[in-house]
Amino acid sequence: MVNDFKMAENEEALFNQSLCGILYMFADGTIIKINQALLHWLTDGSTPLADATSFIKILSPHSVYWYYSICLSALRSQEKVNGTQINLLKSDGNYLPVVIEAVALLNDAGEPYFRLVIIQANPLLTNLAG
């Protein structure tokens, strides 16, 4: 993760206290910052993520294809991706279905990066079925 990433104080508090997963990354998938909610979902507490520096490495094969073929294009042309279901790889080797919302942003140097807001899909699907 990139350690010199800065947020406004109120944004930092929201990031740390959020019940949804939040991840900031560069277009190449390099994770800039990941919040505790998302880390908790992806790990069992004792096993760290195998490679928490790359978003691509925590995606299922189908989700990698989606990222490169659809997500990057949408973020570059429309600057957002709405309500897409993908699967994230957990530290125990299982996949976690999630729904993401993503937006393209620019840092102070004018370099693009993305913010992903992530919610677990299982509770959503359970609520819809019940």
C-alpha positions as CSV (number, residue, x, y, z in Angstrom):
1,M,0.0,0.0,0.0
2,V,1.1,3.5,-0.7
3,N,1.9,5.2,2.7
4,D,2.0,8.8,1.7
5,F,-1.7,8.9,0.6
6,K,-3.4,11.8,2.5
7,M,-7.1,12.4,3.3
8,A,-8.9,15.2,4.9
9,E,-9.4,14.6,8.7
10,N,-13.2,14.1,8.3
11,E,-12.7,11.8,5.4
12,E,-10.2,9.8,7.4
13,A,-12.7,9.3,10.2
14,L,-15.4,8.2,7.8
15,F,-12.9,5.8,6.1
16,N,-11.9,4.2,9.4
17,Q,-15.4,4.0,10.9
18,S,-17.3,2.9,7.8
19,L,-19.3,-0.4,7.9
20,C,-18.8,-0.8,4.2
21,G,-15.4,-1.7,2.6
22,I,-13.5,1.2,1.1
23,L,-10.5,0.9,-1.1
24,Y,-8.4,3.5,-2.9
25,M,-6.2,2.3,-5.8
26,F,-4.3,3.4,-8.9
27,A,-5.5,2.2,-12.3
28,D,-2.9,-0.5,-12.4
29,G,-4.5,-2.1,-9.3
30,T,-1.9,-0.9,-6.8
31,I,-3.8,-0.5,-3.5
32,I,-3.2,2.9,-1.9
33,K,-5.4,2.4,1.1
34,I,-7.8,-0.2,2.4
35,N,-10.1,0.2,5.4
36,Q,-10.6,-2.1,8.4
37,A,-14.0,-3.3,7.4
38,L,-12.8,-4.7,4.1
39,L,-9.7,-6.2,5.7
40,H,-11.9,-7.9,8.3
41,W,-14.1,-9.4,5.6
42,L,-11.1,-10.7,3.6
43,T,-9.1,-12.1,6.5
44,D,-9.9,-14.4,9.5
45,G,-7.9,-12.1,11.8
46,S,-4.8,-14.3,12.0
47,T,-4.1,-14.8,8.3
48,P,-3.1,-11.7,6.4
49,L,-3.9,-11.2,2.8
50,A,-1.3,-12.9,0.6
51,D,-0.7,-9.8,-1.4
52,A,-2.5,-6.7,0.0
53,T,-0.7,-4.4,-2.4
54,S,-2.6,-5.3,-5.6
55,F,-6.4,-5.2,-6.1
56,I,-6.0,-7.6,-9.1
57,K,-4.5,-10.3,-6.8
58,I,-7.6,-10.3,-4.6
59,L,-10.0,-10.7,-7.5
60,S,-11.5,-14.0,-8.9
61,P,-10.4,-14.8,-12.5
62,H,-13.8,-13.7,-13.8
63,S,-13.5,-10.4,-11.8
64,V,-10.0,-9.8,-13.2
65,Y,-11.5,-10.0,-16.7
66,W,-14.3,-7.7,-15.7
67,Y,-11.8,-5.2,-14.3
68,Y,-9.6,-5.0,-17.4
69,S,-12.4,-5.2,-20.0
70,I,-15.2,-3.2,-18.5
71,C,-14.3,-1.3,-15.3
72,L,-11.2,0.5,-16.4
73,S,-12.9,1.6,-19.6
74,A,-16.0,2.9,-17.7
75,L,-13.9,4.7,-15.1
76,R,-11.8,6.4,-17.8
77,S,-14.8,7.4,-20.0
78,Q,-17.6,7.9,-17.5
79,E,-15.6,8.3,-14.3
80,K,-17.8,5.9,-12.4
81,V,-19.0,2.3,-12.1
82,N,-22.3,1.6,-10.4
83,G,-23.6,-1.5,-8.6
84,T,-21.4,-4.2,-10.1
85,Q,-21.1,-7.7,-8.5
86,I,-17.7,-9.2,-8.3
87,N,-15.9,-11.8,-6.2
88,L,-12.9,-11.0,-3.9
89,L,-10.4,-13.6,-2.8
90,K,-10.3,-14.1,1.0
91,S,-7.2,-15.2,2.9
92,D,-8.7,-18.6,3.4
93,G,-9.0,-19.2,-0.4
94,N,-12.8,-18.7,-0.6
95,Y,-14.4,-16.0,-2.5
96,L,-16.6,-13.2,-1.1
97,P,-19.3,-11.9,-3.4
98,V,-19.5,-8.1,-3.2
99,V,-21.2,-5.2,-4.9
100,I,-19.0,-2.2,-5.8
101,E,-19.4,1.4,-6.7
102,A,-16.3,3.1,-8.1
103,V,-15.4,6.7,-9.0
104,A,-12.3,8.1,-10.7
105,L,-10.5,10.9,-8.9
106,L,-7.4,13.0,-9.3
107,N,-4.7,13.6,-6.6
108,D,-3.0,17.0,-6.1
109,A,-0.4,16.1,-8.8
110,G,-3.2,15.4,-11.3
111,E,-2.7,11.6,-11.3
112,P,-5.8,9.5,-11.5
113,Y,-6.8,7.0,-8.8
114,F,-10.0,5.2,-8.0
115,R,-12.2,5.0,-4.9
116,L,-14.2,1.8,-4.5
117,V,-17.0,1.5,-2.0
118,I,-17.8,-2.2,-1.4
119,I,-20.7,-4.0,0.3
120,Q,-21.1,-7.7,0.9
121,A,-23.5,-9.2,-1.6
122,N,-24.6,-12.2,0.6
123,P,-26.7,-10.2,3.0
124,L,-28.3,-8.4,0.0
125,L,-29.1,-11.6,-1.8
126,T,-30.5,-13.1,1.4
127,N,-32.8,-10.1,2.0
128,L,-34.0,-10.2,-1.6
129,A,-34.8,-13.9,-1.4
130,G,-36.6,-13.7,2.0
